[in-house]
């Protein structure tokens, strides 16, 4: 409405009524509303009135074109001005940076320097920010040196920008040194430091979190919403430390006490950070409480809550929330929402639901995003449609990363196509892509399922010797599984004894599975005892070992294990399975009679048991089919 009124007013004013102040007013309106049409009209009047030489007007015009996504027009205005000052350079440099014209901005900065126009603190802060975005440490260090030489390093905003640059370039220690040298700091300085801790993962919650908060208070700096959000991302980085004290709860209390975001109406980011923090700490009920207290929710809040349910294994609730987001709040999912909900397809809604999500992504032109394509490959593989997974992978519209290759390699392995998985892995290596841990685990698993022992061991040796990977428990578990499936149990045990990492539950679990497969009770007994030592609170290990002893009629050992479980208060959770019929998921546990059709289900089960045993057909079978 305001923009329309401005255009109408512009049209009514005759050329003799224009003044520099009038044009400046319309430039401010065009900047506020990012109106290219109004900017061009203002430009025409500036030229006709001869105000282009006015440095304030020309600076505003350059800014207006840049905000409208037209940095080339800004450059034309800049070139038409004979005497250029630092403010003109700053406007154009900043315009290029905002439009991702990184090379043009750097070239302009060089021209400025060689034209004997001295940069100011704004220029240096802008180029410092740019060098951080493109991770060019050399340019960043050059700006740092210029700042010291010119004397601007004491400027808080410039120092904060330099700190951020060092963090983004992976030099967190340099950022800390600069922080310690600052004569004055504001809340932004502390925020950059906290973000640096989060990105470097070099953080001890017990020591560093308390130290940061106390030091901020000593400096007289109060935590703002961004500070708290950054601190919330650190909760859960070190699981052992987070269990000792409820740091997340303390920060939540701070939010409420200081009214940072009453009702969660003004700052979605803070509320989303709380939801994410509680979800990572396996406190999804608290996440939901925060979510329900929000007066308004955007797509990020819904996605954070959906992702929280997925992370905590509550796929049913994640799916319900995904539908509510669209039906209740009329919010359209973005690519992150789709990536978050796709894991539910392989467990609940199945292939048809995954195809619907894929179709939605195509309609909204989101199917070129690499993260979404990777999630689709994984979903199709787990839902049994390897052809669809391969079609997504071979789509040339997205740039494949290491996860793309890992997903398709793992998919072929999951379907027992080890030869194809190895071929894909070799192709990836030939194309110059370095494998990561996920890729290695995927191809080794594929070799194990297909009995490709030689190929698997060759890949393992190349990973260790050529790519200098340190063996992890995941990689070693794959080797044990590969040898065990092939019946080479003694060789698998020798590998466990000589491998460079401590055996984990997954490694002994792989040996257990192989021992069961090949009926080696002695090896099975050894593996289960090792599992109990590593996981004394896991009831499944006791039950499995008890079943092993029972099959060998070692009743004294069975009684001993049962007594041990009772003394430790261990009880195995019942198994659960589900089936989806006409879009509705039905869940069943062991000896479950809660389902409304349980009587008919058990009658059918009895009939099937009779048929499998070769008995006569049941009278119920005809009317139930």
N, C-alpha and C positions, 0 to 999 in steps of 0.2 A: 504493500500500500504506500509506504514511504517512498520507495524507489519509483513507483508509478507517478506519484505526485512530483518528485524531483524532475523526472523526465518532462512532464507537462509544463512545469515552471521554466525549465531550460528552453523549451520550444517557444514560450511566450516572450522571453526576454529578447529585446533587439540588440544588435551588436553594439550600439552606442551605450547601452546600459551596463555592459560588462565591465567589471573591475577585477583587479587581481584578487581581491577578497572574495568576490562572487565565484570566480573560477576555483579558488581554493576550497570553497564550501562544497562545490559539486564534486571536486576530487575526493574530498573526505567521504562523501556519500558513496561514490563509486568504490572506494577502498573498503568501506564498511560492508557493502553488499556485493563486492567483487563483480561489478557490472562492467563487462567489456564495452558494451554499447555506450554507456555514459562516459567511460574513460576516453573513448575515441571522440565523442562529441566535445569533451573538455579539451582534448588535445587540439582539435580543430580551432576552437576559440582562442586557445593560448597562442597558436601560431598567427592567427589573424590579428590579435592584439599586440603581438611582439613581446609576450611575456616569457618566452622560452629561455631567455637569458637570466630570468629571476631564479636564483639557485634554490629557493624554497619551493617554488612552483614546480620546477623541473625535477627536483628530488621526489616530490609527491607523485608526479606523473610516472616516473620510473617505477616507484613502489606499486602504483595502481596497476600498471601493465603486468608486473611480476606476479601480483596476487591473482590476476586473471589468467595466469598460466601462459603469458606471452613475453618471456624474457628477451626474445629477439627484438620485439618492439621497444622494450626498455633499452636495449643496446643501441637502437637507432636514435632514440632520444638522447642518450648519453653521448653518442658520436657527434650530434649536432651542436653540442655545447663546446665553446672554445676554451673557456677557462674552467677547469674541473677542480673541485676541492674534495676534501676527504669525505664529506657527506654524500656527494654524488657517487663516489667510488663505493662507499658503504652500502648505499641503496641497491646498486647494481650487483655487487658481490652477494649481498644477502638474497636478492631476487634469484640469482642463479642457484644458490644453495637450496633455497626452498623448492626450486623446480628440478632438483637433482642434476643440475649442470655443474658437476664437480670440477671437471677439467677447465671449463670456461671461467669459473670462479678463481681457480688457482692462477690461470694465465692473466686474469685481470689484476690480481694482487701483485704479480710480478711487474706488470706494466706500471702499476701505481708506484711501486718501490723505485723503479728506474726512472720514473717521471718526477722524482724528488718531491712527491706528495707523502708526507709522513703519516703512517697509519696511527689511528688512535686505539683506545682500549676496545671499542666496539669492533673495529676491523680485526684485531688480533683474536678477540673472543670468537668471532664468526669463523675465521680460518682454523682456529683450534678445534672448534666443534666439527668442522668439515673433515679435518685430518683424522678425528676420532671415528667419524662415520665410515670413511674409506680405509681406516686402519693403516694410515701412512704415518708411521712413527717418526720418520725423518723430517717431514714437514712439521709435525707437532713439536719436535725438539727445536726446530728452527724458530718457530713462533715463541717458544719458551725463552730461547736465547734473546730474541728481539725484545721481548717483554722486559727482561732484565736490563738490557742495554738502554732502552728508552725510558725505563723507570715505571712501567705500568704493572709490574708484577705484584705490587701491593694492592691493586684493585681486586676486590673480592670476587666480582662477577667473572673477570678474566681468569683469576686463579682457580675458580670453580670449574671453568671451561677446560683449563689445562689439566686439572685433576681428572675430569671425566674422559679427556683424550687418552691419558695414560692408562686408565682402567680399560677402555675399549681396545687399546693396543696390547693388552695383556701385561702391562707393567704396573701392577698394583703397588709394588714397593716404592716406585717413583712417585706414585700418587700420594702415598702416605708421607713420604719425605716432604713433598710440597705442602701437604696439609699441616705438618708440624712446623713449617717455616712461616706460615701465614700469620701476620701480626693481628689480623682481625678475621673472624669467621662469622658467617650467618647460617641459618638453618639449611640453606642450599649446600654449603660446604659439608655439613654432617651427612646430608642425604647422599651426596656423591660418595663419601667414604663408606656408608652402609651399603650402597649399591655395589661398590667395589668388593666388599666382603662377600656379598651374595654371589657375584659373578666368579670370584676366584675360589670360592668354597674353602678359603683359608680362614676358618672361623671356629672358635670354641664358644659355645653359648654360655657356659658357666662363667667364663672370664670376660670375654670380649663384649657380650651383650650388656652386662651390668656396667662394664667400664665405659662403654659408649654413652649410655643413658646418664650415668653419673657425671661424666665429663661435659656433656651437653648442658646439664643443669649448672655446673660450676661456671661454664662460659655464659650463663644467663640466656641460653637458647632453649626455647620451648619446642617440643616435638609437634610437628604439624601432621596433616593427614598423609602426606607423601612419606614422611619419616616412618610413621607407624606402618604404612603399607609395605615399605621396604623391609622393616624389621620382621613383619609377618612372613615374608617370603623365606626368611632364614630359619623359621621354626620348622623342625623336621629334617634340617640338613644333617645334623648329627643326632641320630635316634637315641643313643645312650644318654646324651646330655638333656634332650628334651623330656625324657622320662623322669628326670630328677625334679623338675619344677615346671609348673604350668605357666610357662612364659607367654603362651598364646592367650590364656585366660587373663593374665595380668595386663597385657596390651588391650584386650577387649574392655577390661574395666577402665583403663585409661581413656579409651574412646568415649565411654559413657560419662565418666566424671568430668571430662573437659569439653563435652558437647561438640566433639569434632564432627559428628555426623548423626545428629539426633533424628531418629526415624529412618535413617538410611535413605534419605530422599535427595540429598544434594551431591553425594559423592559415591557413585557406583563402584569406583575402583576400590575404595576402602572396604565396602561390604563384600565385594568379590574376593578380596584378599583374605578376609576373615573366613569366608566359606571354604576357600581353597586350603587355608591353614588347618582348619578343623578336620577337613576331609583327609589331608595327608596324615594327620595324627589319629586316624581311625575313629573320629568322633563325629560321624555323619549326622547324628541326631542334633548336635549343636549347630552344625552347618545349616540344617533345615530350619532350625529356630531363627537363625540370622536371616535366612532367605524369606521366611514367612513374615518377619517384622518389617521388611522393606515395603514402603508405601508404593513405590513404583519400581519396576524391574525392566532392564533392557536385555538385549540378547546375550550380553556378557554374563549377567547375573544368572540367567537361566542355564547358560552353558556351563558355568562354574558348578552349579548344583547338580546338573546331569552328570558331569565328569566326576563329581564327588561320589555319587552313587555307583558309577561304573568302577571307580578305583576300589571301593569297598565291597564289590561283588553283588550289590543289590541291583541287578539288571532290570528286574520287573519295574521297580520304582523309577529308574532312569528312563525307561520307555514311556511310562505313564506321564512323566514330567515333560518329555519331548513332545507328546501329543498336546498336553495342556498349554505349553508355550504357544502353539499355533492356534488352538481353538479358544483358549481363555483370554490370553493377552494379545492375540492377533500379531504375534511377533514371528517374523520369518527367520528360519535358521540360517546362520552363516556357515562358512566352511569349517570353523572350529567346532560348531555344534554337531555337524554331520560326522566329523572325525570322532567326536566323543561318543556318539550313539551307535556307530557302526559295530563295535564289539558285541552289542546285544543281538545282532543278527545271527552270529554263529552259535549263540546259545538259546535264543528265544524265538524271534520272529522268522528266522530262516532265510532262505535264498530269495523268496519273493519280496520280503521286506527290504533286503539289501538292494535288490534291483529297483525298488521304488525310490530309495534314497539316491541311488546312482542316477535315475531318471530325473529326479528333482535337481541334482547337481548339474546335469547337462542343460536343463531348461534355464537355470540361473547362471549358466556359463561359469560355474565354479570347478568344472572338471579338469582344469589345467593346473590346479594347485598340486604341488608335489606331495604334500602331507596327506591330502585327501585321496590322491591316486594310490599312495602307499597303503592307506587304510582299506581302500577298495580291493586291492590285490590280496591283502591279508584276509579280508572278509570272504571273498569269493573262494579262496583256497580252502578255508575252514568250513565253508558251506558246501564243499564238494564240487564246485564248478571251476575246475582248473582252466578250462578253455576261456571263460570270461576273465579270469585273472590274467591270463596270458594276453588277451586282447587289450586290457587296460595297460599292461606293461609295455606292449609294443606300440601304443599310441604315441605318436611323435610330438603331440601338442604340449607335453610337459617334459622338463629336464630331469632325468633320472638321477637320484643320489644313491649313496651306499645303502640306504634303507630300502629303496626300490628293488635293488638287486637282492638284498637279503630276503625280502618278502617273497619274491618269485622263486628264489632258490629253496627257501623253507617250504613253500607251497608244493613244489615238485617232490621234495623229500617226504612231506606229509602224505602224499599220494603214492609213495613207494616207487617213484620214478627217479632213482638215484643217478642213473647214467645222464639223464637230461639235466639234473641239478649240477652235476660235475661239469658238464659242457658249458652251462650258463656261468658257473663260477670261473672257469678258465677264460671264457669270453670277456667277462668283466675285468679280469686281471690283464688280459691282452689290450683292452681299451684304455688301460692306464689308471683304472680306479683301484685304490688301495682297499682291501677288505677290512671291515671292522669286526668287532667281537660277535655281533649278531649274525653277520654273513658267515663267519667261520663256524659258529654253532649250527647254523642252518645247513650248511653243506656237509658237515661231519655227521649230523643227525640223518641226513639223506643217505649218506654212505652206509651208516649203521643199519637203516631199515632195508637197504637193498643188498646187504652183504658184500659191499665193495671195500674190503679190508685194505688191500694194497693202495687203492686210490685215496682212501681216507687217511691212512698213515703218511702217505706222500704229502697230502695237503697239510697235515699237522706239522710235519717236519719243515715244510717250506714256510709255514707261518712263524715257527719259532726261529728258524735260522735265517730266512731271507728278509722277512718283515720285522724281525726282532720283537715279536709279541712275547710278553711274559705269560706263561700258561695260567689260565684262571680256572676256578673250580668248575665253571660251566663247560669250558673246552675239555678239561680232563674227564668230566662226567660223560661227555660224548664219546671219547676214546674208549672208556670202560664199557659203555653201552654197546659200542661197535664191536669190540672184542668179545663181549659176553654173548651178544646175539649170535655170533658165529660159532659159539660153543667153546671158545678159547678162554675158559674161566681162569685157569692157572695163570695164563699170560695177562689177563685183566688184573688179577690180584697182584702180580709182580709189578705191573704198571702203577698200581695204587701205592705200593711200598716204596717205589723209586721216584715218583713224580715230585716236582719241586714245590707243591702246595700241600697244605694240610687237607686230608680227606674231609669233605663236607657231607651232609645228609644226602644231597643229590648223587654224589659219587657212590656211596654205599647203597643207595636206593637203586641205582643202575645195576649194581652187582646182584642185589636181591632179585630184581626182575629177570635177569639172565639165569640165575640159579633156579628159579621157579620154572622158567621156560624149558630148561634142560634137565630138571629133576635132580639137581645136585643138592641134597639136603644138608650136607656138611658145610658147603660154601654158603648156603642160605642161612644156616644157624650162625656162622661167623659174621655175616653181614648184618643180620638183625641185632646181634649183641652190640656191634659197633654203633648201629643206629640208636639203640637205647642209651648208650653212653653219651652220644652227642645230643640226643633229644629225649631227656628223661621225662619230659612233660607231655610227650606226644603219645596218646593212647593207642593210635593205629599200630605202632611198632609192637606193643605188647600183645595186642589181639592177633596180629599176623604171626608172631613167634609162637603164641599159644596154639594157634591152629596148626602150625608146623609140628609142634610137639604132640598134639592130639592125633595127627595123622600117623605118627610113629608110635602111638600108644604110650607116650611118656607122661603118664597122668600126674606123677609127682611134680614134674617140671611145670605142667599146666597149672596145678594148684598153687605153686610158688609164684608164678607170674600173676595169677588172679589176685592173690593176697597182696602182692606188691602194688598192683593197680588200686586196690581198695585202700591200702594204707596211704597212698599218695593222692587219693581222691580223684582218680582219673576215670573218665567215662567216655566211651567213643560216641560221637554224634552219629545218628542214623544216616544211612545213605539216602540220596534224593535223586529222582529223575523226573523229566517232564516231556510232554508232547504237545505240539501245537495243532489244533483242529479248528478250521474255519476262522482263523485269526485269533483264537483264544487259547492261552497257554494253560495246560492242566499239570499240576505238580503233585508228585507222589513220593512218599517216604516208605521205609520198611514197615510192613504190617499196617499200612495206613488204611483206615476205614472212614476218614472224614469226607471223602468225596461223595457228592449226592448220588452218584451212580455206582457206589462201591459194591452193592449186592450183585448187580449185573456184571460188573468187571470180574469179580471173584468167580462167578458162575462160568464166565467165558474162560478164565484162567484154568479152572478145573477141567473144562472140556479140552482145552489145548494140551494139558498134561496127559489126559487119557489118550488123545490122538498120538502124542509123541511116544507114549509107551506101547502103542499098537493096540489099544483096547477098542471096543466097539464105539460107534458114534453115540454121543450123548443126546437125549431128547431135547435138551435146551438149545443145541447148536443150530438146528433148523430155523427156529423162530428168532434167534438172535442175529443170524446172518441175513 
